Amino acid sequence: MSIALIFPGQGSQQIGMAKDFYDNFALAREVMEEVEEALSQKLGKTMFEGPESDLNLTENTQPALMTASMMMLRCLEAEGGITPSHNTVKALAGHSLGEYTALAAAGSLTVAQTAKLLKTRGQAMQKAVPVGKGAMAAILGLEIQDIQDILKDFQDPESLCAMANDNCPGQVVISGHKEAVEKAMQIAQEKGARKAVPLPVSAPFHCSLMLPAAEVMNEALSQEELKAPIRPIVTNISACYQEDPEILKQSLVTQVTASVRWRESMSYLRDEEGIETFVEIGSGAVLSGLMKRIDRQATAVSINSVEAMSAFLKQAA
């Protein structure tokens, strides 16, 4: 069996995520302590009690999702489950901010480093575009070429709309100026999209409007040392294996303004690397759901609770 470990991004957060791990495992509490010390912030209270408006603040959401995933991973390792160093694990990947989690899991970054970088990333992304000026939307039911054709007419720097996420067949997320996104949604529906759904986000991620945030991350990452990961990372911008620390660092900068090539990344792991099983570790089950739409023959498992972890360990025994 060959396994890829995958880590979720923004949108998967929910109040109470990883609390059952925190309550039952000292290792999970140690991860939380490391993050809270690094950030000088009681992030656990926000994660476990809310309010939801605080958890959904991008600067909190990003380190919180990483923290939840790393708490779960450390417990999974301690219980005798798969680890990034296990010979069945061939690669790691994360959706958007989840790429930082993948790097932490693979030993390229410490948990404390990752928490600080994600806090900075969240703050920079929020500040890049004034609230209300940008928007994102999910387009369902059109092929990617159809979306690309629509977006050719939205390259004006004053009326920009770009592809932010290629998630799976029939699901693409667009991002840009609010009016441009709304117009692109209308055109998509006219061209046969099943749905065009505005996303509840406070900034237009993964498009060129995020350039100020990319500059901030370039400066922040230039001060950090990344180690070579113990397993290859499939980056959002390359959709293939990367192991060189400098390339991985530059990928984190570029991904702020670039599209997340998730469908291509998962297809690469399936078709080029022969990965059979995808284990999503973290809040929710978004990525395992996407995997089932990308390749129905792949096995997709979500570990998002102690109960789910126990079931996975029992099945793997």
C-alpha positions in Angstrom: 0.0 0.0 0.0 1.2 3.5 -0.8 -0.1 6.5 1.1 -0.2 10.3 0.7 -1.0 12.4 3.7 -3.1 15.5 2.9 -3.9 18.5 5.0 -7.0 20.8 4.7 -7.1 24.6 4.1 -9.4 27.5 4.9 -13.1 26.6 4.9 -12.6 23.4 6.9 -12.5 25.1 10.3 -15.2 24.5 12.8 -15.7 25.3 16.5 -14.5 22.3 18.6 -12.1 20.9 16.1 -9.5 18.6 17.7 -10.9 19.2 21.2 -11.4 15.4 21.7 -7.6 15.0 21.0 -6.8 17.8 23.4 -8.9 16.3 26.1 -7.5 12.7 25.7 -3.9 13.1 24.7 -1.0 14.9 26.4 0.8 15.1 23.0 -2.1 17.1 21.6 -1.9 19.5 24.5 1.8 19.9 24.0 1.2 20.9 20.4 -1.3 23.5 21.5 1.1 24.8 24.2 3.8 25.2 21.5 1.5 27.2 19.2 0.1 29.4 22.0 3.6 30.2 23.3 4.8 31.0 19.7 1.8 33.3 19.1 1.4 34.7 22.6 -2.3 34.0 22.1 -4.9 31.6 23.6 -5.7 30.1 20.3 -7.2 26.9 21.9 -10.0 29.0 23.5 -10.9 30.4 20.0 -10.8 26.9 18.5 -12.8 25.2 21.1 -15.3 27.9 22.2 -15.4 30.5 19.5 -17.1 32.7 18.8 -17.2 31.6 15.2 -16.5 35.1 14.0 -13.2 35.0 15.8 -12.2 31.6 14.4 -13.2 32.8 10.9 -10.8 35.7 11.1 -8.1 34.7 8.6 -5.3 35.4 10.9 -6.8 32.9 13.4 -8.2 30.4 10.9 -4.8 29.7 9.3 -2.7 28.8 12.4 -5.8 27.1 14.0 -6.3 24.6 11.1 -2.5 23.8 11.2 -2.7 23.3 15.0 -5.7 20.9 14.7 -4.0 18.8 12.0 -0.7 18.6 13.9 -2.4 17.6 17.1 -4.2 14.8 15.3 -1.0 13.7 13.5 1.1 13.5 16.7 -1.6 11.4 18.3 -1.9 9.2 15.3 1.9 8.6 15.4 1.8 7.9 19.1 -1.0 5.3 18.7 1.1 3.3 16.3 -0.4 4.7 13.1 1.2 6.0 10.0 3.9 8.7 10.2 5.5 10.7 7.5 8.6 8.6 7.9 6.7 5.3 7.5 7.7 3.4 4.4 4.2 3.3 3.1 3.9 7.1 3.1 5.3 8.4 -0.2 4.3 12.1 -0.2 2.5 14.9 1.6 0.4 17.7 0.3 -1.8 20.5 1.7 -4.5 22.7 0.2 -3.3 26.3 0.3 -2.4 27.0 4.0 -2.4 23.2 4.3 0.9 23.2 2.4 2.5 24.8 5.5 1.0 22.0 7.6 2.5 19.4 5.2 5.9 21.0 5.6 5.6 20.9 9.4 4.5 17.3 9.3 7.5 16.5 7.1 10.0 18.2 9.4 10.8 21.1 7.1 9.4 23.6 9.7 8.8 23.4 13.4 5.2 23.8 14.7 6.2 27.2 16.3 7.7 28.4 13.0 4.6 27.3 11.1 2.2 29.0 13.5 4.1 32.3 13.3 4.3 32.2 9.5 0.6 31.4 9.2 -0.4 34.2 11.6 1.7 36.6 9.4 0.2 35.1 6.2 -3.4 35.5 7.5 -2.8 39.1 8.6 -1.1 40.0 5.3 -3.8 38.4 3.1 -6.5 40.3 5.0 -4.7 43.6 4.7 -3.9 43.2 1.0 -7.4 44.2 -0.2 -9.9 46.5 1.6 -12.9 44.6 3.0 -15.7 44.6 0.5 -13.5 45.2 -2.5 -12.8 41.5 -3.3 -14.7 38.3 -3.5 -14.5 34.6 -4.2 -17.0 32.2 -5.7 -17.3 28.5 -6.4 -18.4 27.6 -10.0 -20.0 24.1 -10.1 -20.7 22.0 -13.2 -18.4 23.6 -15.8 -15.2 22.1 -17.2 -12.0 24.0 -16.4 -11.6 25.1 -20.1 -15.0 26.7 -19.9 -13.9 28.7 -16.9 -10.6 29.7 -18.4 -12.5 31.0 -21.5 -14.7 33.1 -19.4 -11.8 34.6 -17.4 -10.0 35.7 -20.5 -12.2 38.8 -20.4 -11.4 39.7 -16.8 -7.7 40.5 -17.0 -8.0 44.3 -16.5 -6.1 45.2 -13.4 -9.1 47.4 -12.3 -11.6 44.6 -13.0 -9.8 41.4 -12.3 -11.1 37.8 -11.9 -8.9 34.7 -11.9 -9.0 31.0 -11.1 -8.1 30.6 -7.5 -8.6 26.8 -7.0 -9.0 23.9 -9.4 -10.4 21.6 -6.8 -11.9 18.7 -8.8 -13.8 18.0 -12.0 -16.7 20.4 -12.0 -15.6 22.6 -9.1 -13.5 25.7 -9.7 -13.1 28.7 -7.4 -12.7 32.2 -8.8 -11.3 35.2 -7.1 -10.8 38.9 -7.7 -12.6 42.3 -7.6 -16.1 41.9 -6.3 -17.9 43.3 -9.3 -15.8 41.2 -11.7 -16.4 38.0 -9.7 -20.2 38.7 -9.7 -20.2 39.3 -13.5 -18.1 36.1 -14.1 -20.6 34.1 -12.0 -23.5 35.4 -14.1 -21.7 34.5 -17.4 -20.9 31.0 -15.9 -24.5 30.4 -15.2 -25.5 31.6 -18.6 -23.0 29.0 -20.1 -24.6 26.2 -18.1 -23.0 26.1 -14.7 -25.0 24.1 -12.2 -24.3 26.7 -9.5 -22.3 29.8 -8.9 -21.9 30.2 -5.1 -20.3 33.3 -3.4 -17.9 32.1 -0.7 -18.0 33.6 2.8 -14.4 34.9 2.8 -13.1 38.3 3.7 -10.5 38.7 0.9 -9.9 37.5 -2.6 -7.2 34.8 -2.1 -5.0 33.2 -4.8 -5.1 36.0 -7.3 -2.8 38.9 -8.2 -4.6 41.2 -5.8 -2.7 39.3 -3.1 0.7 40.6 -4.3 1.2 42.8 -1.2 0.7 39.7 0.9 3.2 37.8 -1.2 5.8 40.5 -0.6 5.2 40.2 3.1 5.6 36.4 3.0 8.7 36.7 0.9 10.3 38.9 3.6 9.0 36.6 6.4 10.2 33.4 4.7 13.6 34.9 3.9 14.3 34.9 7.6 13.4 31.3 8.1 15.4 28.1 7.5 13.5 25.3 5.9 15.0 21.8 6.2 14.6 19.2 3.5 11.3 17.3 4.0 11.6 13.6 5.0 9.1 12.9 2.2 8.4 14.9 -1.0 5.9 17.7 -0.9 3.5 18.1 -3.8 3.2 21.9 -4.0 0.1 23.8 -5.0 1.9 25.7 -7.8 3.8 22.8 -9.4 1.4 19.9 -8.9 4.4 17.6 -8.6 7.1 16.5 -6.1 9.4 19.1 -4.6 12.1 18.5 -2.0 14.6 21.3 -2.3 14.1 23.7 0.6 14.7 26.8 -1.5 12.1 25.7 -4.1 9.7 24.9 -1.3 10.2 28.3 0.3 9.6 30.1 -3.0 6.5 28.0 -3.6 5.0 29.3 -0.4 5.5 32.9 -1.7 4.2 32.2 -5.1 1.1 30.3 -3.9 -0.3 33.5 -2.3 -1.1 34.9 -5.7 -1.2 31.7 -7.8 -4.0 29.2 -8.4 -4.1 26.0 -6.2 -3.7 23.1 -8.6 -5.4 20.6 -6.4 -7.0 18.4 -9.0 -3.7 18.2 -10.9 -1.8 17.5 -7.7 -4.0 14.5 -6.7 -4.0 13.2 -10.3 -0.2 13.4 -10.3 0.0 11.3 -7.2 -2.4 8.7 -8.6 -1.3 8.5 -12.2 2.4 9.3 -12.0 3.4 8.0 -8.5 0.8 5.2 -8.1 -0.5 6.4 -4.7 -3.5 4.3 -3.7 -4.6 5.8 -0.4 -5.1 9.4 0.6 -5.4 10.1 4.3 -6.7 13.5 5.2 -5.6 14.7 8.7 -7.5 17.7 10.1 -10.8 19.4 10.6 -13.7 18.4 8.3 -13.5 16.0 5.3 -13.3 18.4 2.3 -10.2 16.9 0.7 -11.3 13.3 1.0 -14.6 14.3 -0.6 -12.7 16.0 -3.5 -10.5 12.9 -3.9 -13.6 10.8 -4.5 -14.6 13.1 -7.4 -11.0 13.2 -8.8 -10.6 9.4 -8.9 -13.3 7.1 -7.6 -10.8 4.2 -7.6 -8.6 5.9 -5.0 -9.1 5.2 -1.3 -9.8 8.4 0.6 -9.9 8.4 4.4 -10.5 11.4 6.8 -9.1 11.4 10.3 -10.9 14.3 12.0 -11.8 12.9 15.4 -10.5 10.4 18.0 -13.2 8.0 16.9 -12.1 8.3 13.2 -8.5 7.7 14.2 -9.5 4.6 16.2 -11.4 3.2 13.3 -8.5 3.8 11.0 -6.0 2.1 13.3 -8.3 -0.9 13.8 -8.7 -1.3 10.0 -5.0 -0.9 9.5 -4.1 -3.5 12.1 
